[in-house]
Amino acid sequence: MNDTESSRLALLRFLERVQERDLARTRRWIADEERREAERRVGAARRPPAPEWLIERGLDRNNIVAVHTGECWDPGKRARPVTRAQAIEALRHQVPACSKCRPDTVLGIEV
């Protein structure tokens, strides 16, 4: 009967060691996640603000393809930030407005 009690105690001590290792690992995971979250917050704080207006250029860079709002989900790879005045000027010179974000409507310009 004494062997059963000591083996049961040994099993419980083994379980305790396993759980302590699991707890230590979980605490490391928590610390790693807190570090990553802090890095994400710092990155978001350092990120420059999104531009209000974009002009998308063609392959030859002299050809302007479209004017977009800064929130447009489809500005193309060759879109560059511009000022409000530049966006208005481009629209007045018959540069097409993006059909998705409609910068002409946002700016109050009829094309």
C-alpha positions in Angstrom: 0.0 0.0 0.0 2.9 2.3 0.7 4.2 1.9 -2.9 0.8 3.0 -4.3 0.9 6.2 -2.2 4.5 7.0 -3.1 3.9 6.3 -6.8 0.8 8.5 -6.7 2.8 11.3 -5.0 5.5 10.9 -7.7 2.9 11.2 -10.4 1.4 14.3 -8.8 4.9 15.9 -8.5 5.6 15.0 -12.2 2.2 16.6 -13.1 3.2 19.7 -11.1 6.5 20.0 -13.0 4.8 19.6 -16.4 2.2 22.3 -15.5 5.0 24.7 -14.2 6.8 24.3 -17.6 3.5 24.8 -19.4 2.8 27.9 -17.3 6.3 29.3 -18.0 5.9 28.7 -21.7 2.5 30.4 -21.7 3.9 33.4 -19.8 6.7 33.6 -22.5 4.0 33.6 -25.2 2.2 36.4 -23.4 5.3 38.5 -23.0 6.2 37.9 -26.7 2.7 39.0 -27.8 2.8 42.1 -25.5 6.1 43.0 -27.1 4.7 42.5 -30.7 1.6 44.6 -29.8 3.8 47.4 -28.4 5.8 47.3 -31.6 2.6 47.5 -33.7 1.5 50.5 -31.7 4.8 52.3 -32.2 4.7 51.5 -35.9 1.2 52.8 -36.2 2.1 56.0 -34.4 5.2 56.6 -36.6 3.3 55.9 -39.9 2.8 59.0 -41.9 -0.8 60.0 -42.5 -2.5 58.8 -45.6 -2.5 61.4 -48.4 -5.9 63.1 -49.1 -5.5 63.0 -52.9 -3.6 60.8 -55.4 -2.8 61.1 -59.1 -2.2 57.8 -61.0 0.3 58.1 -63.8 0.8 55.9 -66.8 3.9 54.0 -67.8 5.5 57.0 -69.4 5.0 59.2 -66.3 3.8 62.1 -68.5 0.4 60.5 -69.0 -2.0 61.0 -66.0 -4.4 58.1 -65.8 -6.8 59.1 -63.0 -7.3 61.2 -59.9 -8.2 59.3 -56.7 -9.1 60.2 -53.1 -6.6 59.1 -50.5 -9.0 56.5 -49.2 -9.5 54.8 -52.6 -9.1 51.0 -52.5 -7.9 50.8 -56.1 -5.4 53.6 -56.8 -3.0 51.5 -58.9 0.7 51.0 -58.3 1.8 54.3 -59.9 -0.3 56.6 -57.8 1.5 59.4 -56.0 0.2 61.9 -53.4 -0.8 65.4 -54.5 -2.4 68.4 -52.9 -6.0 69.3 -53.2 -5.2 72.1 -55.7 -3.3 69.7 -57.9 -6.2 67.2 -57.8 -8.7 70.0 -58.8 -6.4 71.2 -61.5 -6.0 67.7 -63.0 -9.8 67.2 -63.0 -10.3 70.6 -64.7 -7.8 69.5 -67.4 -10.0 66.5 -68.2 -8.0 63.9 -66.3 -10.5 61.1 -65.5 -11.8 60.7 -62.0 -11.6 57.3 -60.5 -15.0 55.6 -60.9 -14.7 53.9 -57.6 -13.9 56.7 -55.2 -15.3 59.6 -57.2 -12.9 62.4 -56.2 -14.8 64.8 -58.5 -17.9 64.4 -56.4 -15.9 64.8 -53.1 -14.3 68.0 -54.5 -17.6 69.3 -55.8 -16.4 69.5 -59.4 -18.6 68.6 -62.3 -16.8 66.9 -65.1 
